[in-house]
Amino acid sequence: MKKLTNEIKCTFLSKSENEALARSIISGFLLPLDPDVEELADIRCAVSEAVTNCIVHAYREKVGTITLIARCYEDKTLRIIVADKGCGIEDVAKARAPLFTTCPDEDRCGMGFSIMESFSDRLSVYSKPRKGTRVTLTRKLSSSEKKDT
């Protein structure tokens, strides 16, 4: 990977109002990179899904912490990590399947990981039961190449 050009790290509580905060933070981080509207919307949506998973599934009825780390490299590759110290995921492959949800009685569609994956070049999920989960989204911005042509 290329040289790191910028990085942020923030921690916030797993409260539903902080999902909007995470979107705002990632938007502010991305703006100097001059992403196009579609790239910005895609990345905001992927981060929103990752944070929502922490709020809804990792901590269930209680409040915990969520860590958001964003890194940008000189080739405009982004690596975004959303991590929690919640309940963890027993079977990551099963959880990543479309329509899978741990909350079937609630208004949850089970598409969080599918959405994150569709808006990323690469998505990795590491989890340990009772220890937490780390989702890493990688995406290379193409907006700079499009604007030069």
DRENDO-1510 file (C-alpha; in Angstrom, 1 decimal, always signed):
<recs>
REC; n; res; u; v; w
REC; 1; MET; +0.0; +0.0; +0.0 .
REC; 2; LYS; +1.1; +3.5; -0.6 .
REC; 3; LYS; +2.2; +6.1; +1.9 .
REC; 4; LEU; -0.4; +7.2; +4.6 .
REC; 5; THR; -1.4; +10.9; +4.0 .
REC; 6; ASN; -4.1; +11.4; +6.6 .
REC; 7; GLU; -5.7; +9.5; +9.5 .
REC; 8; ILE; -8.5; +10.1; +12.1 .
REC; 9; LYS; -9.6; +8.1; +15.0 .
REC; 10; CYS; -12.6; +8.8; +17.2 .
REC; 11; THR; -14.7; +6.9; +19.7 .
REC; 12; PHE; -18.3; +7.6; +20.5 .
REC; 13; LEU; -21.2; +5.9; +22.3 .
REC; 14; SER; -23.4; +3.4; +20.6 .
REC; 15; LYS; -26.4; +5.7; +20.6 .
REC; 16; SER; -28.6; +6.0; +17.5 .
REC; 17; GLU; -28.0; +9.7; +17.2 .
REC; 18; ASN; -24.2; +9.0; +16.7 .
REC; 19; GLU; -24.9; +7.2; +13.5 .
REC; 20; ALA; -25.4; +10.7; +11.9 .
REC; 21; LEU; -22.3; +11.9; +13.6 .
REC; 22; ALA; -20.2; +9.1; +12.0 .
REC; 23; ARG; -21.5; +10.0; +8.6 .
REC; 24; SER; -20.6; +13.7; +9.2 .
REC; 25; ILE; -17.1; +12.7; +10.4 .
REC; 26; ILE; -16.4; +10.6; +7.4 .
REC; 27; SER; -17.8; +13.3; +5.1 .
REC; 28; GLY; -15.4; +15.9; +6.6 .
REC; 29; PHE; -12.5; +13.5; +6.3 .
REC; 30; LEU; -13.3; +12.8; +2.6 .
REC; 31; LEU; -14.0; +16.4; +1.4 .
REC; 32; PRO; -10.3; +17.4; +0.9 .
REC; 33; LEU; -10.0; +14.4; -1.4 .
REC; 34; ASP; -12.7; +15.9; -3.7 .
REC; 35; PRO; -14.8; +12.7; -4.1 .
REC; 36; ASP; -17.7; +12.9; -6.5 .
REC; 37; VAL; -21.2; +12.8; -5.1 .
REC; 38; GLU; -21.7; +9.1; -5.8 .
REC; 39; GLU; -18.5; +8.2; -4.0 .
REC; 40; LEU; -19.3; +10.3; -1.0 .
REC; 41; ALA; -22.8; +8.9; -0.8 .
REC; 42; ASP; -21.5; +5.3; -1.1 .
REC; 43; ILE; -18.9; +5.7; +1.6 .
REC; 44; ARG; -21.3; +7.5; +4.0 .
REC; 45; CYS; -23.9; +4.7; +3.5 .
REC; 46; ALA; -21.3; +2.0; +4.1 .
REC; 47; VAL; -20.1; +3.7; +7.3 .
REC; 48; SER; -23.7; +4.2; +8.4 .
REC; 49; GLU; -24.5; +0.5; +8.0 .
REC; 50; ALA; -21.4; -0.5; +10.0 .
REC; 51; VAL; -22.2; +1.9; +12.8 .
REC; 52; THR; -25.8; +0.9; +12.8 .
REC; 53; ASN; -24.8; -2.8; +13.1 .
REC; 54; CYS; -22.8; -1.9; +16.2 .
REC; 55; ILE; -25.7; +0.0; +17.8 .
REC; 56; VAL; -28.3; -2.6; +17.0 .
REC; 57; HIS; -26.5; -5.9; +17.2 .
REC; 58; ALA; -23.2; -5.5; +19.1 .
REC; 59; TYR; -24.6; -3.9; +22.2 .
REC; 60; ARG; -28.3; -4.8; +21.9 .
REC; 61; GLU; -30.2; -3.0; +24.7 .
REC; 62; LYS; -27.1; -1.4; +26.3 .
REC; 63; VAL; -24.7; +1.4; +25.5 .
REC; 64; GLY; -21.0; +0.7; +24.6 .
REC; 65; THR; -18.3; +2.3; +22.5 .
REC; 66; ILE; -17.7; +2.4; +18.8 .
REC; 67; THR; -14.4; +3.3; +17.3 .
REC; 68; LEU; -14.1; +4.9; +13.8 .
REC; 69; ILE; -10.7; +5.0; +12.2 .
REC; 70; ALA; -10.3; +6.4; +8.7 .
REC; 71; ARG; -7.0; +6.4; +6.7 .
REC; 72; CYS; -6.2; +7.8; +3.4 .
REC; 73; TYR; -3.1; +6.8; +1.3 .
REC; 74; GLU; -1.4; +8.8; -1.4 .
REC; 75; ASP; -3.1; +6.8; -4.2 .
REC; 76; LYS; -6.5; +7.9; -2.7 .
REC; 77; THR; -7.2; +4.5; -1.3 .
REC; 78; LEU; -9.3; +4.7; +1.8 .
REC; 79; ARG; -9.3; +2.3; +4.7 .
REC; 80; ILE; -12.2; +2.7; +7.2 .
REC; 81; ILE; -12.4; +0.7; +10.3 .
REC; 82; VAL; -15.5; +0.5; +12.5 .
REC; 83; ALA; -15.0; -1.5; +15.7 .
REC; 84; ASP; -16.9; -2.4; +18.8 .
REC; 85; LYS; -16.4; -4.4; +22.0 .
REC; 86; GLY; -19.8; -5.9; +22.0 .
REC; 87; CYS; -21.2; -9.4; +21.8 .
REC; 88; GLY; -19.3; -10.4; +18.7 .
REC; 89; ILE; -20.5; -12.6; +15.9 .
REC; 90; GLU; -20.5; -16.4; +16.2 .
REC; 91; ASP; -20.6; -17.2; +12.5 .
REC; 92; VAL; -19.3; -14.3; +10.3 .
REC; 93; ALA; -20.1; -16.1; +7.0 .
REC; 94; LYS; -23.7; -16.7; +8.1 .
REC; 95; ALA; -24.0; -13.0; +9.3 .
REC; 96; ARG; -22.8; -11.8; +5.9 .
REC; 97; ALA; -25.4; -13.7; +4.0 .
REC; 98; PRO; -28.1; -11.4; +2.5 .
REC; 99; LEU; -31.3; -11.2; +4.6 .
REC; 100; PHE; -29.7; -12.7; +7.7 .
REC; 101; THR; -30.6; -10.8; +10.9 .
REC; 102; THR; -30.3; -11.5; +14.6 .
REC; 103; CYS; -33.4; -9.4; +15.1 .
REC; 104; PRO; -36.1; -11.1; +13.0 .
REC; 105; ASP; -38.9; -9.6; +15.2 .
REC; 106; GLU; -37.7; -6.1; +14.6 .
REC; 107; ASP; -37.9; -4.0; +11.4 .
REC; 108; ARG; -34.4; -5.2; +10.2 .
REC; 109; CYS; -33.8; -6.4; +6.7 .
REC; 110; GLY; -30.5; -8.2; +7.2 .
REC; 111; MET; -28.8; -6.4; +4.3 .
REC; 112; GLY; -26.1; -4.4; +6.3 .
REC; 113; PHE; -23.1; -6.4; +5.2 .
REC; 114; SER; -24.4; -6.7; +1.6 .
REC; 115; ILE; -24.7; -2.9; +1.4 .
REC; 116; MET; -21.3; -2.4; +2.9 .
REC; 117; GLU; -19.8; -4.8; +0.5 .
REC; 118; SER; -21.5; -3.3; -2.5 .
REC; 119; PHE; -20.1; +0.2; -1.7 .
REC; 120; SER; -16.5; -1.1; -1.0 .
REC; 121; ASP; -13.7; -2.5; -3.1 .
REC; 122; ARG; -13.0; -4.9; -0.2 .
REC; 123; LEU; -14.8; -5.6; +3.0 .
REC; 124; SER; -13.3; -7.7; +5.8 .
REC; 125; VAL; -15.0; -8.7; +9.1 .
REC; 126; TYR; -13.2; -10.0; +12.1 .
REC; 127; SER; -15.1; -10.9; +15.2 .
REC; 128; LYS; -14.8; -12.8; +18.4 .
REC; 129; PRO; -17.8; -13.8; +20.5 .
REC; 130; ARG; -18.1; -11.7; +23.7 .
REC; 131; LYS; -15.1; -9.6; +22.5 .
REC; 132; GLY; -16.4; -7.5; +19.6 .
REC; 133; THR; -16.2; -7.0; +15.9 .
REC; 134; ARG; -14.0; -5.0; +13.5 .
REC; 135; VAL; -15.3; -4.2; +10.0 .
REC; 136; THR; -12.7; -2.8; +7.5 .
REC; 137; LEU; -13.9; -1.2; +4.4 .
REC; 138; THR; -11.4; -0.4; +1.6 .
REC; 139; ARG; -12.2; +1.8; -1.3 .
REC; 140; LYS; -10.1; +3.6; -3.9 .
REC; 141; LEU; -11.5; +6.9; -5.0 .
REC; 142; SER; -11.7; +7.3; -8.7 .
REC; 143; SER; -12.9; +10.8; -8.8 .
REC; 144; SER; -9.4; +12.3; -9.4 .
REC; 145; GLU; -8.9; +10.2; -12.4 .
REC; 146; LYS; -12.3; +11.1; -13.9 .
REC; 147; LYS; -11.6; +14.8; -13.4 .
REC; 148; ASP; -8.3; +14.7; -15.1 .
REC; 149; THR; -9.7; +13.3; -18.4 .
</recs>
